[in-house]
Amino acid sequence: MDKKKVAVPLVCHGHSRPVVDLFYSPTTPDGFFLISASKDSSPMLRNGETGDWIGTFEGHKGAVWSSCLDTNALRAASASADFTAKVWDALTGDELHSFEHKHIVRACAFSEDTHLLLTGGLEKILRIYDLNRPDAPPREVDKSPGSVRTLAWLHSDQTILGSCTDMGGVRLWDVRSGKIVQTLETKSSVTSAEVSQDGRYITTADGSTVKFWDANHFGLVKSYNMSCTVESASLEPKYGNKFIAGGEDMWVHVFDFHTGQEIACNKGHHGPVHCVRFSPGGESYASGSEDGTIRIWQTGPLTNDESEGGAAATAAAANGTVAGKVNVGAAEEVSRKIEGFHISGDEGKTKEKDEAAGKE
C-alpha cells in the first residue's frame, strides 16, 4: 500500500498565475488533449497524454475562469473576467468568435453535438449561442438564482446543469422549456460539477464533501466527507471504481468509489488545488493549482482484473513509461524537459504578465 502512494507526476509549467480550470477532450483520432484556464489570461492547450505544450490562446484581457474543447477537439472556448467568452480554432489558435457580456463570465461549455456554446457568470444569465449563426442573439433560459460558477450539458444536450458561487445546490434546466426542473440540494456552494463519461453520475464538490448523484433520477447515490475543504472532484471514467479530489491541503487524494476509503495521496503542489480531472481513458489525471502548475499523475495499479494489461501497465509506470506507449526515461528528466519549454518569447511573457496584473 505504501508503494502505491509514491507518485512522481509530469509537471507542466507555463502559466504565470493560478490554474483554475482543467478540461480533457474525448479521445480523437489524434489522441486526447488538455486545456487549462488561468488567471494569467492565456488558456493553454497540451497533449493530454504527455503534458507537452501545443499552444496558447492569446487575446483575453483578464483572468480566464473556464475553458473547454468541443467533442472533436477542433475548437476551444474560454470564459473570462474581461466580460467575454471566446471561441478559438484549436488547430491554429486563431480567435473565431468573441461574445460580449455585461459582467464577468465564469463558465462555458460546448454542447455534445458541438453546435452550441453555453455561458454563464456574474450576470446570473445562462446564454446559449448557436455557433452556426454566431451573429444571431443568444437564447436565454430562466435566470440563475445566483452568480454562475459551473456549467455542463447532459442528456444529449437536453438538460443544462449549473451551480452558483454564492449559494448551495445544483440546478437543472430543461433546454426545451428553458425552466429549472430540478435542484440537487447541498449545504455549501458547489465548486465543481462533472457529468460522468457514461452519463450515469453527476460528481459534485461542495465544502468538505464529495457527492455522487444519479444523473437520470437525480437521487443522491453517495456522499463522502473529506478531511479538508475540497474545490474539485472527478470520477474515474472507465470503471468508475475510484475518484480524485483536491483542495485546500494542496494534495491530490484518490478514493475508492464504493467505500470512500483513501487509496493514495499525491503531494507536490505548493498551493491549494483548484481543479482535478481524469483523462478520458482513466490512465492518468491532472491537477491545477494556485502555484501555477499543472501536474499529470499516472493512475496506480489496476484492481479486480480490470485490464489484462494491468501488470504490464504497473511495470511500465514504474519504469517511467507514459500510458504504456512512450518511454520517457526518468520522471525528473521529463519534468526538466517540460520546464524548459518557452511558451512564448520573453516579450510575449512580459506582455502577458502586464495584462494579468490588476485585471483579475
Buried (B, 14 or more C-beta within 10 A) or exposed (E): EEEEBEBBBBBBBBBBBBBBBBBBBBBBEEBBBBBBBBBBBBBBBBBBBBBBBBBBBBBBEBBBBBBBBBBBBEBBBBBBBBBBBBBBEBBEBEBBBBBEBEEBBBBBBBBBEBBBBBBBBBBBBBBBBBBEEBEEEBBEBBEBBBBBBBBBBBBEBEBBBBBBBEBBBBBBBBBEEBEBEBEBEBEBBBBBBBBBBEEBBBBBBBBBBBBBBEBEEBEEBBBBEBBBBBBBBBBBBBBBBBBBBBBBBBBBBBBBBEEBEBBBBBEBBEBBBBBBBBBBBBBBBBBBBBBBBBBBBBBBBBEEEBBEEBEEBBEBBEEBBBBBEEEBEEBEEBBEBBEEEEBBEEEBBEBBEEBBEEBE
